Structures are given as structure tokens and as C-alpha cells.
Amino acid sequence: MIRKIIKIDEDKCNGCGDCAAACHEGAIGMVDGKARLLREDYCDGLGDCLPACPTGAISFEEREAPAYNETAVRMAKMQREGMTLPCGCPGKEARSFSRGDTPAAGQKGAPSRLMQWPCQIKLVPTNAPYFDGANLLVAADCTAYAYGSFHEDFIRGHVTLIGCPKLDAVDYTEKLTAIIRGNDIRSVKVVRMEVPCCGGIEAAVKNALRASGKFIPWQVVTISTDGRILD
């Protein structure tokens, strides 16, 4: 994928190491006295390292690079801090739920329609049994708060993936392409807010469908900030 990523001019680098210390993701390291971008998928493209460089050796460029892998960054940080989890993060364990029309024991209010866990685009695996024959819902996370009947009208009967292209600061295209290409997805529904930044989630689905090489029915539903369906 084409994305913004840092570029280091080794001729300007004085080997101070300030950029490596400023990089919270661990993407930069010192090799033979010079700063190097060691892991492209650890670079989030936000550039905390830029102001730390006293010689101006670091800049941004747009080029082909793997997507930012927040999960890998988090696990690497845990390993550095001695907090390894032998079985991985429990919150990422793929699970499916069987939903009835009545609340479960001890549950108040309307029953949840969420069919699987996790549901965050960044955390969901690219292959899981619940993707087989699934109707996929890709939704901006604010939509569930703005639209009151979100579970009944949108989540019900769908495998749900949520995200925020503005706050996550990543392009979901690569992850969604892998999900659509590698599984028997029957349809895709995108639910987004009317705000311009939500266009990122719609564009990611559109690009993923094109890149997958599959012809799958898809539609986009836009929710207003006051909770109405606009189209």
C-alpha cells in the first residue's frame, strides 16, 4: 500500500540516537552509528521522531510500505518491558456467539446482536470460521452511538467490523482486502457518519473490494450526526 512513512538521510545523521529514543513504537534503531528504520510496519507515520532530530535528517515520504501494525508494536513493547503473554492478548481471541431473541440470563434491555469477537478492524483476524458465508458489516464506531437501533437494524445477521479512520490513523484497505479475498463473504454493508473523515472507511472498503478481485454486492448507509439515515 502507498502511505506516509519516515525517511532518514544517513549523510545528515550524526548518530545521537535522539530519534530512536523518541520513537515510541520502536521502529528506529542505531546501526553502525547511524539511525535506521528497522521495521516499516512499526512506523505509524506521525513523526514524533522529526522534532527530536537536531540535524534535520528525518523527513516524510509517500511510498509503498506495509500497513502500520499496532498489534505487533504493542506486543513488542510488552516483551521489552518484560510483560509477555505466552498465549497472546486475551482480548484478541476469536469467538462466535449464538444469539436468541430474548436477553440472556442476567442481561437487561434489548439483546445484543454482535455475532463475534473481536470486532475492531485492527484486532480481528483475517481468517476465522465466522467469516464463512458471512454478510459483512464495516461500520464507523460512532454510528452505533448516533443511531439508536443499530444492533437490530445493522448488526443483526452480520459479522461486524468497526473502526475510526481518523483516530486509528491507518488505512484499513490491506486488512479488509485480506478478509474479503481469503473468505467466502456474501455481501458488504458500510455504515458511516456524514462527517468527511468517515469517507476513509468507505474508501477502504471500496479499494479492498477492487483489490480482492471479487464481485460482491455492497452498499453504503450514511448516518447524520443527530441519528438519522441519510441514504
NORZI-V501463 format. One record per helix or strand of 3 or more residues. SS is the DSSP state (a for helix, b for strand). FROM is the first residue (numbers start at 1). LEN is the number of residues. Records with the same first field share a line. If there is no record, write none. Layout:
BEGIN
SS->FROM-LEN  FROM-LEN
END
This chain:
BEGIN
b->2-7  28-4  34-4  58-7  134-7  159-5  185-9  217-7
a->18-5  40-3  70-11  90-3  129-3  143-4  150-6  165-4  173-10  196-17
END
